[in-house]
Amino acid sequence: MKSGIHPEYRPVVFRDRAAGFAFLTHSTTTSEKTIEWDDGNTYPLVDVEISAASHPFYTGNTRVVDTAGRVERFERRYGKRGKN
């Protein structure tokens, strides 16, 4: 790699706020927040909204969306639309 043009690659902690799960990995991302990890060292902290710990595909907790019920509720509320 060409020196001087790449960002610093260093250990960073990513924390999934939804699941309360954190993991230490390497990244080039930056953050103003820091956290003390289990090994006693302080690392930059990046909060993420979703990770494998909280994503329904990985956890198996799927949400069923009742689209037919939503359509029927909409039609009851606003009436069916007739053909013109």
N, CA, C and O atoms as a GROMACS GRO file, in nm:
protein
  336
    1MET      N    1   0.083  -0.119   0.000
    1MET     CA    2   0.000   0.000   0.000
    1MET      C    3   0.087   0.125   0.000
    1MET      O    4   0.197   0.126   0.055
    2LYS      N    5   0.037   0.226  -0.062
    2LYS     CA    6   0.107   0.353  -0.065
    2LYS      C    7   0.097   0.419   0.071
    2LYS      O    8  -0.012   0.430   0.128
    3SER      N    9   0.209   0.464   0.124
    3SER     CA   10   0.209   0.522   0.259
    3SER      C   11   0.159   0.666   0.257
    3SER      O   12   0.180   0.740   0.160
    4GLY      N   13   0.092   0.704   0.367
    4GLY     CA   14   0.049   0.842   0.385
    4GLY      C   15  -0.086   0.878   0.326
    4GLY      O   16  -0.130   0.992   0.343
    5ILE      N   17  -0.154   0.786   0.256
    5ILE     CA   18  -0.282   0.822   0.195
    5ILE      C   19  -0.399   0.747   0.257
    5ILE      O   20  -0.514   0.778   0.228
    6HIS      N   21  -0.373   0.649   0.342
    6HIS     CA   22  -0.479   0.568   0.400
    6HIS      C   23  -0.506   0.611   0.544
    6HIS      O   24  -0.414   0.651   0.615
    7PRO      N   25  -0.634   0.604   0.587
    7PRO     CA   26  -0.664   0.637   0.727
    7PRO      C   27  -0.606   0.531   0.820
    7PRO      O   28  -0.574   0.420   0.778
    8GLU      N   29  -0.593   0.568   0.946
    8GLU     CA   30  -0.536   0.479   1.046
    8GLU      C   31  -0.631   0.362   1.073
    8GLU      O   32  -0.750   0.383   1.095
    9TYR      N   33  -0.580   0.242   1.072
    9TYR     CA   34  -0.655   0.120   1.098
    9TYR      C   35  -0.623   0.077   1.240
    9TYR      O   36  -0.510   0.038   1.269
   10ARG      N   37  -0.723   0.084   1.328
   10ARG     CA   38  -0.697   0.062   1.470
   10ARG      C   39  -0.815  -0.011   1.536
   10ARG      O   40  -0.922  -0.022   1.475
   11PRO      N   41  -0.797  -0.061   1.659
   11PRO     CA   42  -0.908  -0.126   1.730
   11PRO      C   43  -1.017  -0.024   1.765
   11PRO      O   44  -0.988   0.087   1.808
   12VAL      N   45  -1.142  -0.065   1.745
   12VAL     CA   46  -1.259   0.019   1.774
   12VAL      C   47  -1.366  -0.071   1.833
   12VAL      O   48  -1.380  -0.186   1.793
   13VAL      N   49  -1.444  -0.018   1.928
   13VAL     CA   50  -1.556  -0.092   1.986
   13VAL      C   51  -1.684  -0.043   1.920
   13VAL      O   52  -1.712   0.077   1.918
   14PHE      N   53  -1.761  -0.136   1.867
   14PHE     CA   54  -1.894  -0.106   1.812
   14PHE      C   55  -1.997  -0.156   1.913
   14PHE      O   56  -1.989  -0.270   1.958
   15ARG      N   57  -2.093  -0.070   1.947
   15ARG     CA   58  -2.196  -0.107   2.045
   15ARG      C   59  -2.334  -0.098   1.980
   15ARG      O   60  -2.372   0.005   1.926
   16ASP      N   61  -2.407  -0.208   1.988
   16ASP     CA   62  -2.544  -0.213   1.939
   16ASP      C   63  -2.634  -0.166   2.053
   16ASP      O   64  -2.651  -0.236   2.153
   17ARG      N   65  -2.691  -0.048   2.037
   17ARG     CA   66  -2.771   0.011   2.144
   17ARG      C   67  -2.900  -0.068   2.167
   17ARG      O   68  -2.947  -0.074   2.281
   18ALA      N   69  -2.957  -0.128   2.064
   18ALA     CA   70  -3.083  -0.201   2.078
   18ALA      C   71  -3.066  -0.330   2.158
   18ALA      O   72  -3.154  -0.366   2.236
   19ALA      N   73  -2.954  -0.398   2.140
   19ALA     CA   74  -2.933  -0.527   2.205
   19ALA      C   75  -2.843  -0.518   2.327
   19ALA      O   76  -2.833  -0.613   2.405
   20GLY      N   77  -2.776  -0.404   2.346
   20GLY     CA   78  -2.682  -0.394   2.457
   20GLY      C   79  -2.560  -0.481   2.436
   20GLY      O   80  -2.500  -0.529   2.533
   21PHE      N   81  -2.522  -0.501   2.312
   21PHE     CA   82  -2.412  -0.589   2.275
   21PHE      C   83  -2.299  -0.505   2.218
   21PHE      O   84  -2.323  -0.414   2.139
   22ALA      N   85  -2.176  -0.533   2.257
   22ALA     CA   86  -2.061  -0.460   2.207
   22ALA      C   87  -1.955  -0.559   2.163
   22ALA      O   88  -1.941  -0.667   2.219
   23PHE      N   89  -1.878  -0.520   2.060
   23PHE     CA   90  -1.770  -0.605   2.015
   23PHE      C   91  -1.652  -0.519   1.972
   23PHE      O   92  -1.668  -0.407   1.923
   24LEU      N   93  -1.535  -0.574   1.990
   24LEU     CA   94  -1.410  -0.507   1.958
   24LEU      C   95  -1.360  -0.560   1.825
   24LEU      O   96  -1.349  -0.682   1.806
   25THR      N   97  -1.330  -0.471   1.733
   25THR     CA   98  -1.278  -0.509   1.603
   25THR      C   99  -1.185  -0.398   1.555
   25THR      O  100  -1.164  -0.299   1.625
   26HIS      N  101  -1.131  -0.413   1.436
   26HIS     CA  102  -1.047  -0.310   1.378
   26HIS      C  103  -1.126  -0.233   1.273
   26HIS      O  104  -1.205  -0.291   1.199
   27SER      N  105  -1.103  -0.103   1.266
   27SER     CA  106  -1.174  -0.020   1.171
   27SER      C  107  -1.097   0.110   1.148
   27SER      O  108  -1.005   0.144   1.223
   28THR      N  109  -1.136   0.181   1.044
   28THR     CA  110  -1.077   0.312   1.016
   28THR      C  111  -1.169   0.425   1.061
   28THR      O  112  -1.135   0.542   1.046
   29THR      N  113  -1.286   0.391   1.114
   29THR     CA  114  -1.381   0.493   1.156
   29THR      C  115  -1.330   0.569   1.278
   29THR      O  116  -1.247   0.518   1.354
   30THR      N  117  -1.378   0.692   1.295
   30THR     CA  118  -1.336   0.775   1.407
   30THR      C  119  -1.456   0.804   1.496
   30THR      O  120  -1.571   0.796   1.453
   31SER      N  121  -1.428   0.838   1.621
   31SER     CA  122  -1.534   0.871   1.716
   31SER      C  123  -1.477   0.957   1.827
   31SER      O  124  -1.361   0.942   1.867
   32GLU      N  125  -1.560   1.046   1.878
   32GLU     CA  126  -1.521   1.129   1.992
   32GLU      C  127  -1.540   1.052   2.123
   32GLU      O  128  -1.472   1.080   2.222
   33LYS      N  129  -1.632   0.954   2.124
   33LYS     CA  130  -1.660   0.876   2.245
   33LYS      C  131  -1.555   0.768   2.263
   33LYS      O  132  -1.497   0.718   2.166
   34THR      N  133  -1.532   0.732   2.388
   34THR     CA  134  -1.440   0.622   2.419
   34THR      C  135  -1.505   0.532   2.524
   34THR      O  136  -1.600   0.572   2.592
   35ILE      N  137  -1.453   0.412   2.534
   35ILE     CA  138  -1.502   0.316   2.632
   35ILE      C  139  -1.384   0.233   2.682
   35ILE      O  140  -1.291   0.204   2.608
   36GLU      N  141  -1.391   0.197   2.810
   36GLU     CA  142  -1.288   0.108   2.864
   36GLU      C  143  -1.335  -0.034   2.843
   36GLU      O  144  -1.442  -0.072   2.889
   37TRP      N  145  -1.255  -0.112   2.773
   37TRP     CA  146  -1.289  -0.249   2.738
   37TRP      C  147  -1.248  -0.345   2.848
   37TRP      O  148  -1.181  -0.304   2.943
   38ASP      N  149  -1.285  -0.471   2.837
   38ASP     CA  150  -1.257  -0.573   2.938
   38ASP      C  151  -1.108  -0.591   2.964
   38ASP      O  152  -1.068  -0.631   3.074
   39ASP      N  153  -1.026  -0.563   2.864
   39ASP     CA  154  -0.881  -0.582   2.882
   39ASP      C  155  -0.815  -0.464   2.953
   39ASP      O  156  -0.694  -0.464   2.973
   40GLY      N  157  -0.894  -0.362   2.992
   40GLY     CA  158  -0.840  -0.248   3.064
   40GLY      C  159  -0.797  -0.133   2.974
   40GLY      O  160  -0.765  -0.025   3.025
   41ASN      N  161  -0.794  -0.152   2.844
   41ASN     CA  162  -0.756  -0.046   2.751
   41ASN      C  163  -0.879   0.037   2.712
   41ASN      O  164  -0.992  -0.010   2.720
   42THR      N  165  -0.854   0.160   2.672
   42THR     CA  166  -0.959   0.250   2.627
   42THR      C  167  -0.957   0.256   2.475
   42THR      O  168  -0.852   0.275   2.414
   43TYR      N  169  -1.077   0.238   2.414
   43TYR     CA  170  -1.090   0.236   2.269
   43TYR      C  171  -1.197   0.335   2.226
   43TYR      O  172  -1.285   0.370   2.304
   44PRO      N  173  -1.191   0.382   2.101
   44PRO     CA  174  -1.299   0.464   2.048
   44PRO      C  175  -1.428   0.382   2.043
   44PRO      O  176  -1.424   0.261   2.018
   45LEU      N  177  -1.542   0.447   2.068
   45LEU     CA  178  -1.671   0.380   2.072
   45LEU      C  179  -1.760   0.434   1.961
   45LEU      O  180  -1.777   0.555   1.947
   46VAL      N  181  -1.818   0.342   1.883
   46VAL     CA  182  -1.912   0.378   1.777
   46VAL      C  183  -2.044   0.308   1.808
   46VAL      O  184  -2.050   0.186   1.814
   47ASP      N  185  -2.150   0.387   1.828
   47ASP     CA  186  -2.283   0.330   1.852
   47ASP      C  187  -2.352   0.304   1.719
   47ASP      O  188  -2.355   0.390   1.631
   48VAL      N  189  -2.406   0.183   1.705
   48VAL     CA  190  -2.480   0.146   1.585
   48VAL      C  191  -2.623   0.112   1.624
   48VAL      O  192  -2.649   0.071   1.738
   49GLU      N  193  -2.715   0.129   1.530
   49GLU     CA  194  -2.855   0.104   1.561
   49GLU      C  195  -2.892  -0.043   1.550
   49GLU      O  196  -2.985  -0.089   1.616
   50ILE      N  197  -2.822  -0.116   1.467
   50ILE     CA  198  -2.855  -0.258   1.449
   50ILE      C  199  -2.728  -0.335   1.413
   50ILE      O  200  -2.641  -0.285   1.342
   51SER      N  201  -2.721  -0.456   1.464
   51SER     CA  202  -2.609  -0.545   1.432
   51SER      C  203  -2.664  -0.687   1.425
   51SER      O  204  -2.785  -0.708   1.432
   52ALA      N  205  -2.577  -0.784   1.412
   52ALA     CA  206  -2.621  -0.923   1.407
   52ALA      C  207  -2.688  -0.964   1.538
   52ALA      O  208  -2.765  -1.060   1.539
   53ALA      N  209  -2.659  -0.894   1.648
   53ALA     CA  210  -2.719  -0.928   1.776
   53ALA      C  211  -2.865  -0.886   1.785
   53ALA      O  212  -2.939  -0.940   1.868
   54SER      N  213  -2.910  -0.791   1.702
   54SER     CA  214  -3.048  -0.744   1.712
   54SER      C  215  -3.125  -0.752   1.581
   54SER      O  216  -3.246  -0.729   1.580
   55HIS      N  217  -3.059  -0.785   1.471
   55HIS     CA  218  -3.128  -0.791   1.342
   55HIS      C  219  -3.214  -0.917   1.335
   55HIS      O  220  -3.165  -1.026   1.366
   56PRO      N  221  -3.341  -0.904   1.294
   56PRO     CA  222  -3.430  -1.020   1.291
   56PRO      C  223  -3.380  -1.137   1.205
   56PRO      O  224  -3.409  -1.252   1.237
   57PHE      N  225  -3.308  -1.110   1.099
   57PHE     CA  226  -3.258  -1.218   1.014
   57PHE      C  227  -3.162  -1.309   1.091
   57PHE      O  228  -3.165  -1.431   1.075
   58TYR      N  229  -3.077  -1.250   1.174
   58TYR     CA  230  -2.977  -1.328   1.247
   58TYR      C  231  -3.031  -1.386   1.377
   58TYR      O  232  -2.986  -1.492   1.421
   59THR      N  233  -3.128  -1.318   1.439
   59THR     CA  234  -3.179  -1.364   1.568
   59THR      C  235  -3.293  -1.464   1.552
   59THR      O  236  -3.321  -1.540   1.644
   60GLY      N  237  -3.359  -1.465   1.435
   60GLY     CA  238  -3.472  -1.553   1.414
   60GLY      C  239  -3.603  -1.496   1.465
   60GLY      O  240  -3.707  -1.561   1.452
   61ASN      N  241  -3.601  -1.377   1.522
   61ASN     CA  242  -3.722  -1.311   1.570
   61ASN      C  243  -3.778  -1.227   1.458
   61ASN      O  244  -3.744  -1.109   1.444
   62THR      N  245  -3.865  -1.286   1.378
   62THR     CA  246  -3.922  -1.212   1.266
   62THR      C  247  -4.050  -1.144   1.308
   62THR      O  248  -4.122  -1.192   1.395
   63ARG      N  249  -4.077  -1.032   1.244
   63ARG     CA  250  -4.201  -0.961   1.268
   63ARG      C  251  -4.294  -0.988   1.151
   63ARG      O  252  -4.254  -0.977   1.035
   64VAL      N  253  -4.416  -1.023   1.181
   64VAL     CA  254  -4.514  -1.048   1.077
   64VAL      C  255  -4.591  -0.919   1.054
   64VAL      O  256  -4.647  -0.861   1.147
   65VAL      N  257  -4.593  -0.875   0.929
   65VAL     CA  258  -4.666  -0.755   0.894
   65VAL      C  259  -4.798  -0.797   0.832
   65VAL      O  260  -4.800  -0.865   0.729
   66ASP      N  261  -4.906  -0.758   0.894
   66ASP     CA  262  -5.040  -0.795   0.849
   66ASP      C  263  -5.088  -0.692   0.747
   66ASP      O  264  -5.162  -0.600   0.782
   67THR      N  265  -5.046  -0.707   0.623
   67THR     CA  266  -5.083  -0.607   0.521
   67THR      C  267  -5.230  -0.616   0.486
   67THR      O  268  -5.292  -0.514   0.457
   68ALA      N  269  -5.287  -0.736   0.487
   68ALA     CA  270  -5.430  -0.748   0.455
   68ALA      C  271  -5.512  -0.676   0.560
   68ALA      O  272  -5.608  -0.607   0.526
   69GLY      N  273  -5.478  -0.690   0.686
   69GLY     CA  274  -5.550  -0.620   0.792
   69GLY      C  275  -5.537  -0.470   0.780
   69GLY      O  276  -5.631  -0.398   0.811
   70ARG      N  277  -5.423  -0.423   0.738
   70ARG     CA  278  -5.403  -0.279   0.720
   70ARG      C  279  -5.488  -0.226   0.607
   70ARG      O  280  -5.546  -0.118   0.618
   71VAL      N  281  -5.497  -0.301   0.498
   71VAL     CA  282  -5.577  -0.258   0.384
   71VAL      C  283  -5.725  -0.253   0.424
   71VAL      O  284  -5.795  -0.157   0.394
   72GLU      N  285  -5.771  -0.359   0.491
   72GLU     CA  286  -5.911  -0.362   0.535
   72GLU      C  287  -5.942  -0.249   0.632
   72GLU      O  288  -6.049  -0.188   0.623
   73ARG      N  289  -5.853  -0.220   0.722
   73ARG     CA  290  -5.873  -0.109   0.816
   73ARG      C  291  -5.878   0.024   0.742
   73ARG      O  292  -5.960   0.110   0.775
   74PHE      N  293  -5.793   0.041   0.642
   74PHE     CA  294  -5.794   0.164   0.561
   74PHE      C  295  -5.926   0.176   0.486
   74PHE      O  296  -5.984   0.285   0.480
   75GLU      N  297  -5.974   0.065   0.428
   75GLU     CA  298  -6.100   0.069   0.353
   75GLU      C  299  -6.219   0.097   0.444
   75GLU      O  300  -6.311   0.168   0.405
   76ARG      N  301  -6.218   0.043   0.565
   76ARG     CA  302  -6.326   0.073   0.660
   76ARG      C  303  -6.325   0.220   0.698
   76ARG      O  304  -6.430   0.283   0.710
   77ARG      N  305  -6.206   0.274   0.718
   77ARG     CA  306  -6.194   0.413   0.762
   77ARG      C  307  -6.229   0.510   0.650
   77ARG      O  308  -6.301   0.608   0.674
   78TYR      N  309  -6.182   0.487   0.530
   78TYR     CA  310  -6.196   0.583   0.423
   78TYR      C  311  -6.289   0.537   0.311
   78TYR      O  312  -6.315   0.613   0.218
   79GLY      N  313  -6.338   0.416   0.319
   79GLY     CA  314  -6.427   0.365   0.216
   79GLY      C  315  -6.350   0.310   0.099
   79GLY      O  316  -6.236   0.349   0.072
   80LYS      N  317  -6.415   0.217   0.029
   80LYS     CA  318  -6.352   0.160  -0.090
   80LYS      C  319  -6.357   0.261  -0.203
   80LYS      O  320  -6.447   0.345  -0.211
   81ARG      N  321  -6.261   0.253  -0.287
   81ARG     CA  322  -6.254   0.342  -0.401
   81ARG      C  323  -6.322   0.273  -0.519
   81ARG      O  324  -6.285   0.163  -0.558
   82GLY      N  325  -6.422   0.339  -0.576
   82GLY     CA  326  -6.496   0.279  -0.688
   82GLY      C  327  -6.426   0.302  -0.820
   82GLY      O  328  -6.342   0.392  -0.833
   83LYS      N  329  -6.462   0.221  -0.918
   83LYS     CA  330  -6.403   0.236  -1.051
   83LYS      C  331  -6.471   0.353  -1.122
   83LYS      O  332  -6.592   0.369  -1.113
   84ASN      N  333  -6.393   0.435  -1.190
   84ASN     CA  334  -6.446   0.552  -1.261
   84ASN      C  335  -6.469   0.524  -1.405
   84ASN      O  336  -6.513   0.612  -1.478
   0.00000   0.00000   0.00000
